[in-house]
Amino acid sequence: MMFETTQANRLPNQLPNRAGVGFKGEHAHDVIGKPGQVGWFEIHPENYMVAGGPRLAMLKALRADHPLSMHGVGLSLGGGERLDVNHLADLKRLVDMFDPAMVSEHIAWSAHDGLYLADLLPIPMTQIALDQLVDAIDQVQNAIGRKILIENPTSYLALPVNSIPEIDFITDAARRSGCGLLIDVNNIYISGHNLGFDANEYVDAISADLVGEIHLAGHEADADPTDNVLIDTHSCPVSDPVWDLFDRLIGRIGVRPTLIEWDNDVPDWPSLHAEAALADHHLARAENAVSGDVGSGNTAAETPRAKVAS
């Protein structure tokens, strides 16, 4: 069974500058038919590339009350190969059916020569890889008929062949392809720690006009303490240093739709909702600061957040 979602029975396809969360089936009873708790929801389109059934029915019910963002995990944009035409066709079908406000994908590779890997693997930051990435973005945008966003990666080590700084690499990819950027602040913090660069300088170099969405998530230290490596686990609350980096970003570029990513050890709905409410507090504070309603001298003390180790 194919479900048709029309403009007449769904909300407009625009993400508000509020916090959203990733939709989880276990939270369906807490959120479907109960709008207004968060600004919007994100889904991974690969979970809904089916012909019909309860998954699409649930997504249809969610879309009736909430704007959606589709965040892909399987296109393998950085693989240097022509993209899977069947995957693109399935993505277009979902985009046409549910009219998401945003469509985004990772700068990573996850497939090669017909072999699919359940991971988002790093791509080299080289001119050849940049040209291939731009071509892949063009393929996606032409296939689905709309602009996409690309997300900055999480890095655990610097590839020896890297020749272009990451911020320049993602900015050039966006400028050349006409896509936008999805800035994952947690990824910047983790990569800065693991690779030894200044996360503040990275944030300060982001072009405001390219940013369409922001992601926040939790991270954990690697199980081997001698490694001194942070892992992008999406399994815990956002850490204080990441909140600080987020404040720095939105204080400079302005507020954007902001997602709380929590994909492992998923908490109950009240806990996830509380984390989204905290993001909304940061967004409101930044917006008020721009309008002059909040002074810069005392805003940090006004943020109600639990202490989380980085």
C-alpha positions as a Markdown table, in Angstrom:
| # | Residue | x | y | z |
|---|---|---|---|---|
| 1 | Met | 0.0 | 0.0 | 0.0 |
| 2 | Met | 1.3 | 3.4 | -0.9 |
| 3 | Phe | 0.5 | 6.4 | 1.3 |
| 4 | Glu | -0.2 | 9.8 | -0.2 |
| 5 | Thr | 0.6 | 12.8 | 2.0 |
| 6 | Thr | -0.8 | 16.0 | 0.5 |
| 7 | Gln | -0.3 | 19.6 | 1.2 |
| 8 | Ala | -3.9 | 19.7 | 2.5 |
| 9 | Asn | -3.2 | 17.4 | 5.5 |
| 10 | Arg | 0.3 | 18.3 | 6.7 |
| 11 | Leu | 2.1 | 21.2 | 8.1 |
| 12 | Pro | 4.2 | 23.6 | 5.9 |
| 13 | Asn | 7.7 | 22.2 | 5.1 |
| 14 | Gln | 9.8 | 24.7 | 7.0 |
| 15 | Leu | 11.8 | 23.9 | 10.1 |
| 16 | Pro | 11.5 | 26.5 | 12.8 |
| 17 | Asn | 14.6 | 27.8 | 14.6 |
| 18 | Arg | 13.8 | 25.5 | 17.5 |
| 19 | Ala | 15.1 | 22.2 | 18.7 |
| 20 | Gly | 14.1 | 19.0 | 17.1 |
| 21 | Val | 14.8 | 15.4 | 17.9 |
| 22 | Gly | 15.3 | 12.2 | 16.0 |
| 23 | Phe | 12.0 | 10.2 | 15.8 |
| 24 | Lys | 12.1 | 6.8 | 17.5 |
| 25 | Gly | 9.4 | 4.3 | 17.3 |
| 26 | Glu | 9.4 | 3.8 | 21.1 |
| 27 | His | 8.3 | 7.4 | 21.5 |
| 28 | Ala | 5.5 | 7.2 | 19.0 |
| 29 | His | 2.7 | 7.2 | 21.6 |
| 30 | Asp | 4.3 | 10.2 | 23.3 |
| 31 | Val | 4.5 | 12.4 | 20.2 |
| 32 | Ile | 2.1 | 11.4 | 17.5 |
| 33 | Gly | -1.1 | 13.5 | 17.7 |
| 34 | Lys | 0.6 | 15.7 | 20.4 |
| 35 | Pro | 2.2 | 18.6 | 18.5 |
| 36 | Gly | 4.2 | 21.4 | 20.0 |
| 37 | Gln | 6.4 | 19.5 | 22.3 |
| 38 | Val | 9.4 | 20.0 | 20.0 |
| 39 | Gly | 9.9 | 22.1 | 16.9 |
| 40 | Trp | 10.4 | 19.2 | 14.4 |
| 41 | Phe | 11.6 | 15.7 | 13.9 |
| 42 | Glu | 14.4 | 14.1 | 11.9 |
| 43 | Ile | 14.2 | 10.6 | 10.4 |
| 44 | His | 16.7 | 8.5 | 8.5 |
| 45 | Pro | 15.1 | 7.9 | 5.1 |
| 46 | Glu | 16.7 | 4.4 | 4.8 |
| 47 | Asn | 14.4 | 3.2 | 7.6 |
| 48 | Tyr | 11.3 | 4.1 | 5.5 |
| 49 | Met | 12.3 | 2.8 | 2.1 |
| 50 | Val | 9.5 | 0.3 | 2.0 |
| 51 | Ala | 6.4 | -0.1 | -0.1 |
| 52 | Gly | 3.9 | 0.4 | 2.7 |
| 53 | Gly | 2.9 | -0.9 | 6.1 |
| 54 | Pro | 3.1 | 0.4 | 9.6 |
| 55 | Arg | 6.4 | 2.3 | 9.2 |
| 56 | Leu | 5.0 | 4.6 | 6.5 |
| 57 | Ala | 1.7 | 4.8 | 8.3 |
| 58 | Met | 3.5 | 6.0 | 11.5 |
| 59 | Leu | 5.6 | 8.5 | 9.5 |
| 60 | Lys | 2.4 | 9.8 | 7.8 |
| 61 | Ala | 0.8 | 10.4 | 11.2 |
| 62 | Leu | 4.0 | 12.2 | 12.5 |
| 63 | Arg | 4.2 | 14.4 | 9.4 |
| 64 | Ala | 0.6 | 15.5 | 9.8 |
| 65 | Asp | 1.6 | 17.4 | 13.0 |
| 66 | His | 5.3 | 18.1 | 12.6 |
| 67 | Pro | 7.8 | 19.4 | 10.0 |
| 68 | Leu | 10.4 | 16.7 | 9.0 |
| 69 | Ser | 14.0 | 16.6 | 8.1 |
| 70 | Met | 15.4 | 13.6 | 6.3 |
| 71 | His | 19.0 | 12.8 | 7.2 |
| 72 | Gly | 20.5 | 10.1 | 5.0 |
| 73 | Val | 23.1 | 7.5 | 6.2 |
| 74 | Gly | 23.5 | 5.3 | 3.1 |
| 75 | Leu | 24.2 | 7.3 | -0.1 |
| 76 | Ser | 28.0 | 7.0 | 0.3 |
| 77 | Leu | 28.6 | 10.5 | -1.1 |
| 78 | Gly | 32.3 | 10.3 | -0.6 |
| 79 | Gly | 32.9 | 6.9 | -2.2 |
| 80 | Gly | 34.1 | 8.2 | -5.5 |
| 81 | Glu | 31.6 | 6.0 | -7.4 |
| 82 | Arg | 28.3 | 6.7 | -9.2 |
| 83 | Leu | 25.6 | 6.6 | -6.6 |
| 84 | Asp | 23.1 | 3.8 | -6.4 |
| 85 | Val | 20.3 | 4.7 | -8.7 |
| 86 | Asn | 17.8 | 2.6 | -6.8 |
| 87 | His | 18.7 | 4.3 | -3.6 |
| 88 | Leu | 18.2 | 7.7 | -5.2 |
| 89 | Ala | 14.9 | 6.6 | -6.6 |
| 90 | Asp | 13.7 | 5.4 | -3.2 |
| 91 | Leu | 14.9 | 8.7 | -1.7 |
| 92 | Lys | 13.0 | 10.7 | -4.3 |
| 93 | Arg | 9.9 | 8.8 | -3.6 |
| 94 | Leu | 10.0 | 9.5 | 0.1 |
| 95 | Val | 10.8 | 13.2 | -0.6 |
| 96 | Asp | 7.9 | 13.5 | -2.9 |
| 97 | Met | 5.6 | 11.7 | -0.5 |
| 98 | Phe | 6.4 | 13.6 | 2.7 |
| 99 | Asp | 7.9 | 16.9 | 1.5 |
| 100 | Pro | 10.6 | 17.3 | 4.2 |
| 101 | Ala | 11.9 | 20.7 | 5.0 |
| 102 | Met | 15.5 | 19.5 | 4.8 |
| 103 | Val | 17.3 | 16.7 | 3.2 |
| 104 | Ser | 20.9 | 16.0 | 4.3 |
| 105 | Glu | 23.7 | 13.4 | 4.0 |
| 106 | His | 27.1 | 12.7 | 5.6 |
| 107 | Ile | 30.4 | 13.5 | 4.0 |
| 108 | Ala | 31.5 | 9.8 | 4.2 |
| 109 | Trp | 31.6 | 6.6 | 2.2 |
| 110 | Ser | 29.9 | 3.4 | 3.1 |
| 111 | Ala | 29.8 | 1.4 | -0.1 |
| 112 | His | 32.3 | 0.2 | -2.7 |
| 113 | Asp | 31.9 | -2.0 | -5.8 |
| 114 | Gly | 28.5 | -3.2 | -4.6 |
| 115 | Leu | 29.6 | -4.0 | -1.0 |
| 116 | Tyr | 27.8 | -2.1 | 1.7 |
| 117 | Leu | 29.3 | -1.4 | 5.0 |
| 118 | Ala | 27.3 | -0.4 | 8.1 |
| 119 | Asp | 29.5 | 2.5 | 9.0 |
| 120 | Leu | 30.3 | 6.1 | 7.9 |
| 121 | Leu | 33.9 | 5.9 | 6.8 |
| 122 | Pro | 36.2 | 9.0 | 6.4 |
| 123 | Ile | 37.1 | 10.4 | 3.0 |
| 124 | Pro | 40.5 | 12.0 | 2.1 |
| 125 | Met | 40.5 | 15.8 | 2.1 |
| 126 | Thr | 42.1 | 16.1 | -1.3 |
| 127 | Gln | 41.3 | 17.9 | -4.6 |
| 128 | Ile | 40.3 | 14.6 | -6.3 |
| 129 | Ala | 38.0 | 13.7 | -3.4 |
| 130 | Leu | 36.5 | 17.2 | -3.4 |
| 131 | Asp | 35.7 | 17.0 | -7.1 |
| 132 | Gln | 34.1 | 13.5 | -6.7 |
| 133 | Leu | 32.1 | 14.8 | -3.7 |
| 134 | Val | 30.8 | 17.7 | -5.7 |
| 135 | Asp | 29.8 | 15.4 | -8.5 |
| 136 | Ala | 28.0 | 13.1 | -6.0 |
| 137 | Ile | 26.1 | 16.1 | -4.5 |
| 138 | Asp | 25.0 | 17.1 | -8.0 |
| 139 | Gln | 23.7 | 13.6 | -8.6 |
| 140 | Val | 21.6 | 13.7 | -5.5 |
| 141 | Gln | 20.2 | 17.2 | -6.0 |
| 142 | Asn | 19.4 | 16.5 | -9.7 |
| 143 | Ala | 17.7 | 13.2 | -8.7 |
| 144 | Ile | 15.4 | 14.6 | -6.0 |
| 145 | Gly | 15.0 | 18.1 | -7.5 |
| 146 | Arg | 16.1 | 20.0 | -4.5 |
| 147 | Lys | 19.0 | 21.4 | -2.5 |
| 148 | Ile | 20.6 | 19.2 | 0.2 |
| 149 | Leu | 22.8 | 19.8 | 3.2 |
| 150 | Ile | 26.1 | 18.0 | 3.8 |
| 151 | Glu | 27.3 | 17.3 | 7.4 |
| 152 | Asn | 30.9 | 17.8 | 8.6 |
| 153 | Pro | 32.4 | 14.4 | 9.6 |
| 154 | Thr | 33.7 | 13.1 | 12.9 |
| 155 | Ser | 37.4 | 12.3 | 12.7 |
| 156 | Tyr | 39.5 | 10.0 | 14.8 |
| 157 | Leu | 42.8 | 10.3 | 13.0 |
| 158 | Ala | 44.2 | 12.5 | 10.2 |
| 159 | Leu | 44.6 | 10.7 | 6.9 |
| 160 | Pro | 48.2 | 11.0 | 5.6 |
| 161 | Val | 46.9 | 12.1 | 2.2 |
| 162 | Asn | 44.9 | 15.0 | 3.5 |
| 163 | Ser | 45.9 | 18.2 | 1.7 |
| 164 | Ile | 42.9 | 20.6 | 2.3 |
| 165 | Pro | 41.8 | 21.8 | 5.7 |
| 166 | Glu | 38.3 | 20.3 | 6.5 |
| 167 | Ile | 36.5 | 23.7 | 6.9 |
| 168 | Asp | 37.9 | 24.7 | 3.4 |
| 169 | Phe | 36.9 | 21.3 | 2.0 |
| 170 | Ile | 33.3 | 21.4 | 3.1 |
| 171 | Thr | 32.9 | 25.1 | 2.2 |
| 172 | Asp | 34.3 | 24.6 | -1.3 |
| 173 | Ala | 32.0 | 21.5 | -1.8 |
| 174 | Ala | 29.0 | 23.6 | -0.8 |
| 175 | Arg | 29.9 | 26.6 | -2.9 |
| 176 | Arg | 30.6 | 24.6 | -6.0 |
| 177 | Ser | 27.5 | 22.3 | -5.8 |
| 178 | Gly | 25.1 | 24.9 | -4.4 |
| 179 | Cys | 24.2 | 22.7 | -1.4 |
| 180 | Gly | 24.2 | 23.9 | 2.2 |
| 181 | Leu | 25.9 | 22.8 | 5.4 |
| 182 | Leu | 24.6 | 20.8 | 8.3 |
| 183 | Ile | 27.0 | 21.7 | 11.1 |
| 184 | Asp | 27.4 | 19.0 | 13.7 |
| 185 | Val | 29.0 | 20.9 | 16.7 |
| 186 | Asn | 29.7 | 17.6 | 18.6 |
| 187 | Asn | 31.7 | 16.4 | 15.5 |
| 188 | Ile | 33.8 | 19.6 | 15.5 |
| 189 | Tyr | 34.5 | 19.2 | 19.2 |
| 190 | Ile | 35.5 | 15.5 | 18.9 |
| 191 | Ser | 37.6 | 16.1 | 15.8 |
| 192 | Gly | 39.4 | 19.0 | 17.4 |
| 193 | His | 40.2 | 16.9 | 20.4 |
| 194 | Asn | 41.3 | 13.8 | 18.4 |
| 195 | Leu | 43.2 | 15.7 | 15.7 |
| 196 | Gly | 44.6 | 18.5 | 17.9 |
| 197 | Phe | 43.0 | 21.5 | 16.1 |
| 198 | Asp | 41.2 | 24.5 | 17.7 |
| 199 | Ala | 37.5 | 23.9 | 17.6 |
| 200 | Asn | 36.8 | 27.6 | 18.3 |
| 201 | Glu | 38.8 | 28.6 | 15.2 |
| 202 | Tyr | 36.9 | 26.0 | 13.1 |
| 203 | Val | 33.5 | 27.4 | 14.3 |
| 204 | Asp | 34.7 | 31.0 | 13.6 |
| 205 | Ala | 35.5 | 30.1 | 10.0 |
| 206 | Ile | 32.0 | 28.7 | 9.2 |
| 207 | Ser | 30.2 | 30.7 | 6.5 |
| 208 | Ala | 26.9 | 31.7 | 8.0 |
| 209 | Asp | 25.1 | 31.9 | 4.7 |
| 210 | Leu | 25.7 | 28.1 | 4.1 |
| 211 | Val | 24.3 | 26.8 | 7.4 |
| 212 | Gly | 20.8 | 25.3 | 7.2 |
| 213 | Glu | 20.8 | 23.1 | 10.3 |
| 214 | Ile | 22.8 | 22.3 | 13.4 |
| 215 | His | 23.3 | 19.0 | 15.2 |
| 216 | Leu | 24.1 | 18.4 | 18.8 |
| 217 | Ala | 24.9 | 15.0 | 20.5 |
| 218 | Gly | 26.7 | 13.3 | 23.3 |
| 219 | His | 30.1 | 11.6 | 23.1 |
| 220 | Glu | 32.1 | 9.3 | 25.3 |
| 221 | Ala | 35.8 | 8.6 | 25.9 |
| 222 | Asp | 37.2 | 5.5 | 24.3 |
| 223 | Ala | 37.2 | 2.5 | 26.6 |
| 224 | Asp | 41.0 | 2.4 | 26.5 |
| 225 | Pro | 42.0 | 5.5 | 28.5 |
| 226 | Thr | 45.5 | 5.4 | 27.0 |
| 227 | Asp | 44.1 | 6.3 | 23.6 |
| 228 | Asn | 42.8 | 9.7 | 24.7 |
| 229 | Val | 40.2 | 9.5 | 21.9 |
| 230 | Leu | 36.6 | 10.7 | 22.0 |
| 231 | Ile | 33.9 | 8.7 | 20.3 |
| 232 | Asp | 30.8 | 10.1 | 18.7 |
| 233 | Thr | 28.3 | 7.7 | 20.4 |
| 234 | His | 25.0 | 9.7 | 20.4 |
| 235 | Ser | 24.4 | 7.9 | 23.7 |
| 236 | Cys | 24.3 | 10.5 | 26.4 |
| 237 | Pro | 23.5 | 14.2 | 27.0 |
| 238 | Val | 25.3 | 17.0 | 25.3 |
| 239 | Ser | 28.5 | 17.9 | 27.1 |
| 240 | Asp | 29.2 | 21.3 | 28.5 |
| 241 | Pro | 32.1 | 22.1 | 26.1 |
| 242 | Val | 29.8 | 21.3 | 23.2 |
| 243 | Trp | 27.1 | 23.6 | 24.6 |
| 244 | Asp | 29.7 | 26.3 | 24.8 |
| 245 | Leu | 30.8 | 25.7 | 21.2 |
| 246 | Phe | 27.1 | 25.8 | 20.1 |
| 247 | Asp | 26.7 | 29.1 | 21.9 |
| 248 | Arg | 29.7 | 30.5 | 20.1 |
| 249 | Leu | 28.4 | 29.4 | 16.7 |
| 250 | Ile | 24.8 | 30.7 | 17.1 |
| 251 | Gly | 26.1 | 33.8 | 18.7 |
| 252 | Arg | 28.0 | 34.6 | 15.5 |
| 253 | Ile | 25.8 | 33.2 | 12.7 |
| 254 | Gly | 22.4 | 33.4 | 14.4 |
| 255 | Val | 20.0 | 30.7 | 15.4 |
| 256 | Arg | 19.2 | 27.7 | 13.2 |
| 257 | Pro | 17.0 | 24.6 | 13.5 |
| 258 | Thr | 18.9 | 22.4 | 15.9 |
| 259 | Leu | 18.7 | 18.7 | 16.4 |
| 260 | Ile | 19.4 | 16.7 | 19.5 |
| 261 | Glu | 20.8 | 13.4 | 18.3 |
| 262 | Trp | 20.4 | 10.5 | 20.7 |
| 263 | Asp | 20.6 | 7.2 | 18.8 |
| 264 | Asn | 22.1 | 4.7 | 21.3 |
| 265 | Asp | 20.9 | 4.0 | 24.9 |
| 266 | Val | 17.8 | 6.0 | 23.9 |
| 267 | Pro | 16.2 | 7.6 | 26.9 |
| 268 | Asp | 12.5 | 7.8 | 27.7 |
| 269 | Trp | 10.6 | 10.7 | 26.1 |
| 270 | Pro | 10.6 | 13.0 | 29.1 |
| 271 | Ser | 14.4 | 12.8 | 29.2 |
| 272 | Leu | 14.9 | 13.4 | 25.5 |
| 273 | His | 12.3 | 16.2 | 25.6 |
| 274 | Ala | 14.2 | 17.9 | 28.4 |
| 275 | Glu | 17.4 | 17.9 | 26.4 |
| 276 | Ala | 15.5 | 19.5 | 23.5 |
| 277 | Ala | 14.1 | 22.1 | 25.9 |
| 278 | Leu | 17.6 | 22.9 | 27.0 |
| 279 | Ala | 18.6 | 23.5 | 23.3 |
| 280 | Asp | 15.6 | 25.7 | 22.9 |
| 281 | His | 16.8 | 27.7 | 25.9 |
| 282 | His | 20.2 | 28.3 | 24.3 |
| 283 | Leu | 18.5 | 29.3 | 21.0 |
| 284 | Ala | 16.1 | 31.7 | 22.7 |
| 285 | Arg | 19.0 | 33.3 | 24.7 |
| 286 | Ala | 21.0 | 33.8 | 21.5 |
| 287 | Glu | 18.1 | 35.3 | 19.7 |
| 288 | Asn | 17.3 | 37.6 | 22.6 |
| 289 | Ala | 20.9 | 38.7 | 22.8 |
| 290 | Val | 20.8 | 39.8 | 19.2 |
| 291 | Ser | 17.7 | 41.9 | 19.8 |
| 292 | Gly | 19.4 | 43.4 | 22.9 |
| 293 | Asp | 17.0 | 41.8 | 25.4 |
| 294 | Val | 19.8 | 39.9 | 27.1 |
| 295 | Gly | 23.1 | 41.4 | 28.1 |
| 296 | Ser | 26.3 | 39.5 | 27.3 |
| 297 | Gly | 27.6 | 39.8 | 30.8 |
| 298 | Asn | 25.3 | 37.4 | 32.6 |
| 299 | Thr | 23.9 | 35.0 | 30.0 |
| 300 | Ala | 26.1 | 32.0 | 31.0 |
| 301 | Ala | 24.7 | 31.9 | 34.5 |
| 302 | Glu | 21.2 | 31.8 | 33.1 |
| 303 | Thr | 21.6 | 28.4 | 31.3 |
| 304 | Pro | 20.1 | 25.6 | 33.3 |
| 305 | Arg | 22.2 | 22.6 | 32.4 |
| 306 | Ala | 23.5 | 19.5 | 34.1 |
| 307 | Lys | 27.2 | 19.0 | 34.4 |
| 308 | Val | 28.4 | 16.4 | 31.9 |
| 309 | Ala | 31.9 | 15.3 | 31.6 |
| 310 | Ser | 33.6 | 15.8 | 28.2 |
